[in-house]
Amino acid sequence: MIFKITSKYYDKPMNVTRVNLTCEEPYQYLTAEIVGSVDDKTDKEIIDLALDDVFKKIFVDRAMPEAIQKVDELEKSKKKFEELFKEMQKAIQESKDQTQMANMALFEMAEQVYPLIEQMKGMIKDAEGSEGGEVNDGNVNGN
């Protein structure tokens, strides 16, 4: 279908351009209203805008349920996203809590082990000091 602009009139007080289109094969005559002036548009752009207006007017009954269905789908997606986001926040908080508990347990363990290490160091020094002036030269029988 090839449409041609038969006439166009800009109604300044209404800020609407009324466009009439014709098609030779199959013959059709359409009238459309485009918001604003179309003086800066090409004929192809005007025809596309006019056909879009006609389509919206003719198929409003079909387009509306589709739009509502899309909105419903978006709402469902939004709810799923919000649920996932809450789950992620909860998991992050649990991870932070577990990390904090692990750090506290490690710190407590270090507090308990450090005195034992110091005690063992002291025992090793005492053991080395009590053996006298031995030289560790590999002689099993002693010096």
N, C-alpha and C positions, 0 to 999 in steps of 0.2 A: 504494500500500500504506500502510495506516495501522496502526501498531503501538500496542499498549497495554501498560502494565506490569501483569503479572498478580501478580507478587510480587517483593520485593527483601529481601535479608537481608545485613546487614553482619557478616562473620566477623572480629571484632576481633583474635584471635591471628594470623590469616593476613593481616590488613589488606586484605581483599578484600570487595567487595560482589557477591553473586550476584543476578543479575536474570533474571527470566523474562518473555519478551514473547510476545504473541499477535497475530495478524493474522487478521481475519475473511475477507477477500476477497483473494487466495486464502488459504485457511486455512494458517497456519504457527505453529509453536511453537518459540521459540528460547531458549536459555539462554546467558547470558554472564557473564563475571567482569570486574569493573572494579576496578582497583587503588585502594585507599583507600575512604573513606566518601563517599557521594553525598548525604548529608543536606542539604547546602547547594545542591544542584542542582535545577533544574526537571525536570519529567517529560520534556520535549523533550530537554534536555541528557543525561539518563540514557539515553533511547532511542538518541540519537546515539552515545554512548559504547559502549553495548551492541552496536549494529549494527557499529560499528567493530571491536570485539573479535571478533565473529562473522566478519566479512569477513576479518580477518587470519588467523583459524584455518582457515577454509575455503579461502582463496585463497593460502595460504602458498607453495604450489608455483609459483603464477603470479607472486606478488609478489616472491619471492626472486630469480629471474632478472632481473626488471626492475630491482630494486635493484642487483644486481651489474652490470648493463649501465650504469646511471647512474654507479656508482662508476668503472667503466672509462672512461666518457666524461669524468668529472671528472679522472681521472688523465691522460688524453690532453691535455685542456685545460691542466692544470697543467704538463705537460712542454713544450707549445707556448709557454706563458707564460714558463717558465724559459729556453727557448731565445731567445725574443724579448728577454727582459731581458738576457741575456748579450750578444746582438748590440748592444743599445742601449748597454750599458756599454762595449763595445769601440768603438763609433762615437763615444761621448762622449770616451773616452780619446784616440782618434785626432784628434778635433777639438781637444782641449786641446794635444796634441803639435804639431799644425800651427799653432795659434795661437802657441804658444811659439816655434816656428821662425820664423814670420813676424815676430814682435816682435823676435827676435834679429837677423834680416836687416835690418829697418828701423833698428834701433839701430846696427848696423855701417855701414849706408849713411849714416846721419846723422853718424857719426864721420868718415867719409871726405869727405862733402860740406861739413861745417862748416868745416874748414880751407880748402877751396877758396873758399868764400864769403868768409871773412876775407881770403884772398889777393886776391880780386877787389876787395873793398872798398879794400884798400891800393893796388891798382893804379889804381883810379878816383881815389882821393885824390891819388896821385902825378901822374896825368894832369891833374887839375884844377889842382894846384899848379904844374906846369911851364908852363902856358899864360900865366902872369903875371897881371897885373891886369885881364884882360879882363872886361868887363861883358857879360853876355848880354842885350843889348838888341835882338836880332833883326837887327842889322846884319851882313850876310853878309861884307862886305869887311873887317870888323874895325874897331877903334877907333883 
